[in-house]
Amino acid sequence: RMTTRVLRDERVEADRTLAADLACMPGEAVIFIERLRIGDDEPMVLDTAHLRAELFPGLEAIDFEQRSLYDVLESDYGRTVAEASETLEPVILTPRECALLEVPPHTTALLTRRLTSDTDGTIQALGHVKLRGDRSRSIYKRTLDSSADRSPDPTADGTMRRLPRPPGGPSDSPRPAPHR
């Protein structure tokens, strides 16, 4: 079972890059949420989100240890995620991220950068999800015509499972997932 610990939940000002991503003006108020996802008592995912404060007044007061961000956006604000543009890339974690995820320095992770929009095409959020490379795997399912990709959200409760450590192997070395 996955649990969530909120590390930061605060109002910040959008810099030029963030403002361009969120389709707002530099200096505009943005809500920044940083969460650590924990599975089987082991940190697995570092998840950050930036959202325009004007679209979600009071969002920083929500308890995101108990509620899903996208559920809150839909139920409390009437904004349903309709589209997401994602990129995936390997990254080397910063010293702070390594400490939070309890991995050795210079550990790699899989970064998912996700820009979501609602049914009206309004950009809702920019998210960055860093998955520990030694404890994660991505599964993709494609339709025959390749027109629609489906992938389970690795940060949703219950969809991510910790991969076992190999006996006697270093904890930071990459390894294939076990066969089932």
ChimeraX attribute file (.defattr): number of C-alpha atoms within 10 A of each C-alpha:
attribute: neighborCount
match mode: 1-to-1
recipient: residues
	/A:1	12
	/A:2	19
	/A:3	18
	/A:4	21
	/A:5	16
	/A:6	16
	/A:7	15
	/A:8	14
	/A:9	20
	/A:10	14
	/A:11	18
	/A:12	15
	/A:13	17
	/A:14	23
	/A:15	15
	/A:16	14
	/A:17	11
	/A:18	19
	/A:19	18
	/A:20	12
	/A:21	14
	/A:22	23
	/A:23	13
	/A:24	17
	/A:25	15
	/A:26	15
	/A:27	13
	/A:28	17
	/A:29	18
	/A:30	25
	/A:31	23
	/A:32	23
	/A:33	21
	/A:34	19
	/A:35	19
	/A:36	22
	/A:37	23
	/A:38	21
	/A:39	17
	/A:40	11
	/A:41	11
	/A:42	14
	/A:43	23
	/A:44	28
	/A:45	29
	/A:46	24
	/A:47	21
	/A:48	21
	/A:49	21
	/A:50	24
	/A:51	22
	/A:52	25
	/A:53	18
	/A:54	12
	/A:55	15
	/A:56	17
	/A:57	11
	/A:58	10
	/A:59	24
	/A:60	16
	/A:61	9
	/A:62	13
	/A:63	14
	/A:64	18
	/A:65	15
	/A:66	11
	/A:67	11
	/A:68	15
	/A:69	15
	/A:70	14
	/A:71	14
	/A:72	18
	/A:73	18
	/A:74	13
	/A:75	10
	/A:76	11
	/A:77	13
	/A:78	11
	/A:79	20
	/A:80	18
	/A:81	20
	/A:82	12
	/A:83	16
	/A:84	16
	/A:85	10
	/A:86	14
	/A:87	11
	/A:88	13
	/A:89	10
	/A:90	13
	/A:91	15
	/A:92	16
	/A:93	21
	/A:94	13
	/A:95	14
	/A:96	10
	/A:97	18
	/A:98	18
	/A:99	13
	/A:100	15
	/A:101	22
	/A:102	13
	/A:103	19
	/A:104	13
	/A:105	15
	/A:106	14
	/A:107	20
	/A:108	22
	/A:109	23
	/A:110	21
	/A:111	23
	/A:112	18
	/A:113	19
	/A:114	18
	/A:115	20
	/A:116	20
	/A:117	20
	/A:118	18
	/A:119	11
	/A:120	10
	/A:121	11
	/A:122	16
	/A:123	21
	/A:124	25
	/A:125	24
	/A:126	22
	/A:127	20
	/A:128	20
	/A:129	22
	/A:130	27
	/A:131	26
	/A:132	24
	/A:133	21
	/A:134	23
	/A:135	22
	/A:136	19
	/A:137	16
	/A:138	11
	/A:139	10
	/A:140	8
	/A:141	11
	/A:142	11
	/A:143	9
	/A:144	7
	/A:145	6
	/A:146	8
	/A:147	7
	/A:148	9
	/A:149	9
	/A:150	10
	/A:151	10
	/A:152	12
	/A:153	12
	/A:154	19
	/A:155	22
	/A:156	12
	/A:157	16
	/A:158	12
	/A:159	11
	/A:160	22
	/A:161	16
	/A:162	18
	/A:163	14
	/A:164	10
	/A:165	14
	/A:166	11
	/A:167	7
	/A:168	6
	/A:169	10
	/A:170	9
	/A:171	14
	/A:172	17
	/A:173	12
	/A:174	13
	/A:175	14
	/A:176	9
	/A:177	12
	/A:178	8
	/A:179	4
	/A:180	3
